[in-house]
Amino acid sequence: VASPSGAGLLGVGFLFAFPGGVEFCWGDAAAAGSGEAAATPVLPSLTMYGDMAGTEGLTDSLSEVPARQLESGLVCVTMRVNGVEIPSLLDTGSPITVLNAAAAEAAGIEMPKPEDTGMNPFAKAKAAVEAAAAMASGEVAMIGGANGPVMLRKIPEKAPIALGDAEIGAGRPYVGEIPGLAALGGLGAGAGPAAVLGTDVLRQRKKLVLRDGKVFV
């Protein structure tokens, strides 16, 4: 963001205010994810339709994803990982997809346990170097939490991912407890499996359309 002091978020209250819908086109990133080669460069775009004029066929080639709005107004969709349905917060502002521990367990994903270095200073130094390398490679991510940083780790192997009837392909989402997810009406750690669905998964489809509280990919 060029000027963080003037930055903001486009929330669902704004996005669902357009009767014709809002269309996210992911550009060449989507073509690369699907293995297709674009004849000409396709730039990402966001189109907001103030009415239904010109929207004929906008969702004809897309699949509707089961969705509901939480009490907070945010949108929850159904994502399948390893064939297991997981309620997921649709977050087009997140570059990553994150499963909580309960979701990873339900999907049969086993995360390697961190090595116990004990009091050994050499083992701790080695662990610190390995952690830094994992951060640099994107295998590990850190986000801020109420009680300090929260570590997110990518699943060891790719897992098949789908949204409703739309097959996304295989991906490696992160696993970790998302701060604040518990306050979003039934998506907290105590509520069982839950996830945050980010653009790393969404952009594997060519586009996303939000219209009248519905989600199409």
N, C-alpha and C positions, 0 to 999 in steps of 0.2 A: 504494500500500500504506500503510495507516494507521500501522503500526508496523514500519518496515524491520528493526529489531533482532529482531523475532519472525517475520520472513517466511521463506518457503521455497519450494521447487518441488515440484510433484506429478510425479514421474518415471514412466517406463513400468513400473517395478517395482511401483509403487502402482496405476497405472491398469489394468494387466493382472491384478491380484490379485482382480478381481471376476468370478466365473464368468458372471454374467448380462450383463456388459459395462458400459461407461460411455458415456453419451449426452450429447454437447454440442449444445445447441440455441442457435442464434445470435440468436434473437429477431427484432425488426423489422429489424435490419441485413441479414439474409438476404433478407427480403421486399423491402427497398429495392433490394438488388443485383439481384434478379430482375425488378424492375419491377412487382411485385405490391403492391397496397395492402391492408394488414391491416385487417379490420373492427374488431377490438379490439386494443389494444396487447399485444404479445407480448414478455415479458421474457426475457433470456438465462437459461439454466439449465444445471446440470450434475447429472446423475442417475446414481448408482452402484447397480447391481443386485447384491446379494449372492448371488442364485441365479437360476435361470431363470424363476421364477414371475413372471408379469406381463410377460414380455418377448416373448410371442407377437406376431409381426408387427412387431417393433421395426425390423427391417432390410428389410421387404418392399418398401418404396418406394425403397430406396437401392441404389446400385451398389457392388459390392466393388472396391476399388482394389488392384491388385497390390502386395504389400508383403513385406518381409523384415526381420528384426531383425539389426542389425550386431553385431559382437563386443562392442561397448560396451553392447548392450541397446537402443539407440535404434532407432527404426523408420525404414526407408527405403521410400519409395513411388515409383511411376512417374508423373511429371508430363509432359504433352506441351505444348510451346510451339511454335507454328507447325507442328504435326504431328510434331515431333521429340521422341523420348522422352528424358527427363532424369532420372537417379536423384536423388531429393530427400529430404532429412532432414525428416520430419514434426515440426514444432515449433509446438504450439498456444500456446507462450509467446511467440512472435515476432509482432509486429503487421505485419511486412512479409515479402514473398517476395523472395529474392535469388538471382540466377544468378551463377555464376562466369564469368570471361571466356570459358572454353572452351565453356560451355553457350550463352552468347549468340552466339558465333561459329557453333556447330553449328546453332542455330535461325535463322541468317541475319539476326541483329540487328546493325546497324551503329551503334556508339556514336560520336558526334562527339568528335573529339580536342580536349583542352583547348587554349585559345589560348596560344601562346608569347609571353609579355610581355617576355622578354629583360630588359634593364636599364632599360627605360623606366618611370620612377616613376609617370607618369600612367596608363599601361596597367595597371600593377600595382594602382593604387588603384581603377581601374574594374573590374578582375577581382575585387578583394576585395568591392566593393559588389554585383556580380552574384552572387558566391558566397553572400553573406549573404541576398540576395533568394531565391536558389534553396533555401537551407536553410529559410527562413521559409515558402516555398510547398510544401515537401515534395518538391521535385524532387531534392534532394540530402539524404543523411543521413550522419551521421558515427558510427562505432562505435569503441570502443577496441581497439587491437591491441598485440601484444607490443612493437612498435617505434614506437608512436605511433598517432594516429588513422588510421582507414581510411575513405576516402570511397566512398560508394555513390551511384550515379546512376540515376534512372529511365530506362527505355528511351524513345526519342523518340516512338514511336507504339504504340498498343495492339496486342497480339498475342493470337490465340486460345489459350486455355488449357483443358486437359482433364486429368482424373484417371481413368485407365483408360477405361471406357466412359462416364463422366460428363462431359458438356460443361459447362464452367464459364462460358464466355463470353470476353470480351476483357478484358485487364488490362495494367497497366504495372508489372511487377516491377522491382526494382533490379538493377543489375549491379555486382559488386565481389568481391574475394577475402575470404571470411569467415575471420577468425582462428580457429584451432582445428579447422576443417573437415578439415584434412589428417590429423588424429589420429583420425578417426571411421571408420577401416576402409574405405578405398577411395573416400572422397568428397573428397579433397583436390585441390588444383590440379593436382598431378602425375598424378592418375588420370583426367583428362579432364573432360568436362561433369558438373557437379553443381550442386545448388541447396539452399536452405533454403526449405521451404514453410511460409508463415505464415498467420495468420488473415485477412489481406486477401483471399486467394484462397479459403480454406476456408469463410468465412462467406457466400460467394456461393451456397453450397448451404444448404438449410434446417437440416441437422444433420450431425453426425459421430458415428459409433458405433465404439468400439474394443471388440473382443471376441475373446478367445482368440488374440491375436497378429494378428488381422485388422482391416482398416480399411474402413468403409463410409461413403459420402457420398451 
